[in-house]
Amino acid sequence: MGKKEFDSSYVGFMKDGAKWLVENTDIKLVGSDGSPTRCILN
């Protein structure tokens, strides 16, 4: 049932990207309207 390859339509932030966003914009919080329900296997 889990995917074996990354779904490129999934959107997210890496730690350094989130840090840049906080330090360089007025954005301090990002929300999501749902949570991922699938497991990505390596």
N, C-alpha and C positions, 0 to 999 in steps of 0.2 A: 504494500500500500504506500510506502514511502517512496519519494523520488530519489533517483540516483544522480541526477544532475541539477544544477542550480537553475531555478526559474528566474530568468532575467527580467520578467515583468514585476518582480517583487521589489519594493522600494524600501530603503532603510538608510541609516547613517552609520558610518564608522566612527569610532571615538574621536579621531582627529578632525573629522568633518563636523561633528556636533560641537566640538570645542571651538572651531573656527566660526561657526554660525553664532555662537553665544558671544564671542569676543569681537566680532566684526559687524554685527547687525543688532537691531533692537529685538530680535526674536530670542526669547528665553525659555519657551516651552513649545513642544511639538506633540500633537495628539494623534491618535489613530482611531478609526471607526470600527476596527475589528482586530482580532488577534490571529496570528498564523495558526493553522491547525494541522499542517503537514510537517513531517520530519524529513530533513534532507540528510541522506546517508553518504558518508565519504567512501 
